[in-house]
């Protein structure tokens, strides 16, 4: 019979459950975006509602409210605090899905591994673009800001789709109630963000090509819907890692076990 090694943690100095960690992480962009929007709309409405063709606008875009003071400072600080954990969570998801490969049919496992890698890179590039689009504002460098935003949108939509498919593929035959809930949320949020993206593109074309009054406002509203749908999707990770904790402590030397009997 084979031997196994088990590691234990003693002298735990700090422990944080993943649910609290996930909610706080997502609350940073959610709260800072709301602050930037309200500040801009209340205190500097003319500045944030300005458009290239000077047509009527009553809802500022995300780029507008996060590109002026003090919103831009609050937004950038919160994105900096938000993005670092997001890179770690991308690695967690990568390892999480690989750990469930036994639920996948053997013939599909090579494809599954590649799909897990694709999902990881989509998530990582999306997060990197979020940082770049936040620090390179449309007021400072519009052409670069616009291109990064497009890449962010494509990566975000693709990641949400691949992650939803992976979630489905990696489940055992008998789903738990929480699995069903998480999968339903993921599906409906992806559908919602696709609809919002279609609306956004339509009104962007109306504004850019024809300068129709109010078109940019509907574009901006769609943009806010997309942002908060994206955040809601990412927070569903708290269900995948519901039993996980971030722990700071001292790892004890591995205990060698034989025949699955723990040594003491």
C-alpha positions in Angstrom: 0.0 0.0 0.0 1.3 3.5 -0.8 2.3 6.1 1.7 0.8 9.6 1.9 2.1 12.8 3.4 -0.1 15.2 5.2 0.7 18.8 6.3 -1.0 20.6 9.1 -1.0 24.2 10.1 -0.4 25.2 13.7 -0.1 28.6 15.4 -2.7 30.2 13.1 -2.2 34.0 13.4 -4.9 35.0 11.0 -7.7 33.4 9.1 -10.1 35.0 6.6 -13.0 33.1 5.1 -13.2 33.3 1.3 -16.8 34.7 1.4 -15.8 37.8 3.2 -12.7 38.1 1.1 -14.6 37.9 -2.1 -17.3 40.3 -1.1 -14.8 42.9 0.1 -12.8 42.5 -3.1 -15.8 43.1 -5.4 -17.1 45.9 -3.2 -14.0 48.0 -3.9 -14.8 48.7 -7.6 -18.6 48.6 -6.9 -18.4 51.3 -4.2 -15.8 53.5 -5.9 -17.7 53.5 -9.2 -20.9 54.5 -7.4 -19.0 57.3 -5.5 -17.5 58.6 -8.7 -20.8 58.6 -10.5 -22.7 60.4 -7.7 -19.9 62.9 -7.2 -19.7 63.8 -10.9 -23.4 64.0 -11.3 -24.0 66.2 -8.3 -20.9 68.5 -8.2 -19.5 68.6 -11.8 -22.4 67.6 -14.1 -21.3 69.8 -17.0 -17.8 68.4 -17.0 -18.7 64.7 -16.9 -21.7 65.0 -19.3 -19.6 66.7 -22.0 -19.6 64.9 -25.4 -17.6 65.3 -28.5 -20.5 66.5 -30.6 -22.0 68.6 -27.8 -25.4 66.8 -27.9 -27.7 66.4 -25.0 -26.4 64.0 -22.3 -27.8 63.3 -18.9 -25.9 60.1 -17.8 -22.1 60.3 -17.8 -20.0 57.4 -18.9 -17.7 55.4 -16.6 -14.7 56.8 -18.3 -16.0 60.3 -17.6 -16.7 59.9 -13.9 -13.5 58.0 -13.2 -11.4 60.3 -15.3 -11.8 63.5 -13.2 -10.9 64.4 -9.6 -11.6 63.2 -7.0 -13.3 60.2 -8.6 -10.3 59.1 -10.5 -8.2 58.9 -7.3 -10.8 56.9 -5.4 -11.3 54.6 -8.4 -7.6 54.0 -9.1 -6.8 53.2 -5.5 -9.7 50.8 -5.2 -8.8 49.1 -8.5 -5.2 48.7 -7.3 -6.5 47.0 -4.1 -9.0 45.0 -6.1 -6.8 43.7 -8.9 -4.0 42.0 -6.9 -6.4 39.5 -5.3 -8.1 39.0 -8.7 -4.8 37.7 -10.1 -4.5 35.2 -7.2 -8.2 34.1 -7.7 -7.4 33.4 -11.3 -4.7 30.9 -10.2 -7.2 29.4 -7.6 -9.8 28.9 -10.3 -7.1 27.2 -12.5 -6.2 24.8 -9.8 -9.8 24.3 -8.7 -10.9 23.2 -12.2 -7.9 20.9 -12.6 -8.7 19.3 -9.3 -12.2 18.3 -10.7 -10.8 16.7 -13.8 -11.9 13.3 -12.4 -15.5 14.3 -13.1 -14.8 14.7 -16.8 -15.0 11.8 -19.2 -11.4 10.5 -20.0 -11.9 11.2 -23.8 -12.6 14.9 -23.0 -9.8 15.4 -20.5 -7.1 16.7 -22.9 -9.5 19.3 -24.3 -10.6 20.1 -20.7 -7.1 20.9 -19.6 -6.6 23.3 -22.6 -9.9 24.9 -21.8 -8.9 25.4 -18.2 -5.7 27.1 -19.4 -7.7 29.3 -21.9 -10.1 30.3 -19.1 -7.1 31.3 -16.9 -5.6 33.5 -19.5 -8.9 35.2 -20.4 -9.4 36.0 -16.7 -5.8 37.3 -16.3 -5.9 39.5 -19.4 -9.3 40.8 -18.4 -7.9 41.9 -15.0 -4.8 43.4 -16.6 -6.9 45.4 -19.0 -9.1 46.6 -16.1 -5.9 48.0 -14.5 -4.7 49.6 -17.7 -8.0 51.2 -18.7 -8.3 52.6 -15.2 -4.9 54.3 -15.2 -4.8 55.4 -18.8 -7.9 57.6 -18.9 -9.8 58.8 -22.0 -8.8 62.4 -21.2 -5.1 61.5 -21.2 -4.9 59.2 -24.2 -8.3 58.4 -25.8 -7.0 56.1 -28.6 -5.1 53.8 -26.2 -7.9 53.9 -23.6 -10.5 52.9 -26.3 -8.5 50.0 -27.5 -7.8 48.7 -24.1 -11.5 49.0 -23.3 -12.4 46.9 -26.3 -9.9 44.2 -25.3 -11.3 44.3 -21.8 -14.9 43.8 -23.1 -13.9 40.9 -25.4 -11.9 39.2 -22.6 -14.7 39.7 -20.1 -17.4 38.2 -22.3 -15.3 35.3 -23.4 -14.2 34.5 -19.8 -17.7 34.5 -18.5 -18.7 32.1 -21.3 -15.7 29.7 -20.9 -16.0 29.8 -17.1 -19.7 28.9 -17.2 -19.0 26.0 -19.6 -16.1 24.8 -17.4 -18.4 24.9 -14.3 -20.9 22.7 -16.1 -18.2 20.3 -17.4 -16.5 19.9 -14.0 -19.6 19.0 -12.0 -20.2 15.4 -10.9 -23.3 13.6 -12.2 -25.3 14.6 -9.1 -25.3 18.3 -8.6 -25.7 20.0 -5.3 -28.3 22.7 -4.7 -25.6 25.3 -4.5 -24.1 24.1 -7.8 -27.5 24.5 -9.5 -27.8 28.0 -8.0 -24.3 29.1 -9.0 -24.7 27.7 -12.6 -28.1 29.4 -13.0 -26.6 32.8 -11.8 -23.7 32.4 -14.2 -25.9 31.6 -17.2 -28.3 34.4 -16.6 -25.6 37.0 -15.9 -23.9 36.0 -19.1 -27.1 36.4 -21.1 -27.7 39.8 -19.3 -24.3 41.1 -20.2 -24.6 40.0 -23.8 -27.9 41.9 -24.1 -26.4 45.0 -22.4 -23.4 44.8 -24.8 -25.7 44.7 -27.8 -27.6 47.8 -26.5 -24.3 49.5 -25.7 -23.0 49.0 -29.3 -26.3 50.2 -30.8 -26.3 53.5 -28.9 -22.6 54.0 -29.4 -23.2 53.8 -33.2 -26.1 56.2 -32.9 -24.0 58.7 -31.0 -20.8 58.3 -33.0 -22.4 58.3 -36.5 -25.4 60.5 -36.1 -24.9 62.5 -32.8 -28.5 61.7 -31.7 -29.4 63.6 -28.5 -29.6 61.2 -25.5 -27.9 58.3 -27.3 -24.7 58.6 -25.3 -26.7 58.6 -22.1 -28.2 55.2 -23.0 -24.7 54.0 -24.0 -23.5 55.1 -20.5 -26.4 53.4 -18.8 -25.6 50.1 -20.6 -22.0 50.5 -19.6 -22.9 50.7 -15.9 -25.1 47.6 -16.3 -22.2 45.8 -17.9 -19.8 46.8 -15.1 -22.1 45.7 -12.3 -23.2 42.5 -14.1 -19.5 41.7 -14.5 -18.9 42.3 -10.8 -21.9 40.1 -9.8 -20.5 37.3 -12.0 -17.1 37.4 -10.4 -18.6 37.3 -6.9 -20.2 33.9 -7.6 -16.7 32.5 -6.9 -17.6 32.7 -3.2 -19.8 29.6 -3.8 -17.0 27.6 -5.5 -14.7 28.4 -2.6 -17.3 28.5 0.2 -15.2 26.3 2.5 -11.9 28.0 1.8 -9.9 30.3 4.0 -6.9 32.5 3.7 -4.6 31.3 6.6 -1.4 32.7 8.0 0.3 30.2 10.3 3.2 27.8 10.8 3.2 24.6 8.7 4.3 21.6 10.6 6.5 19.0 9.0 4.6 16.4 6.9 3.3 13.3 8.7 3.9 10.2 6.8 0.9 7.9 6.8 0.5 4.3 5.8 -2.7 2.6 4.6 -4.5 6.0 5.1 -3.9 5.8 8.9 -2.7 9.1 10.3 0.4 9.1 12.3 0.6 11.1 15.5 
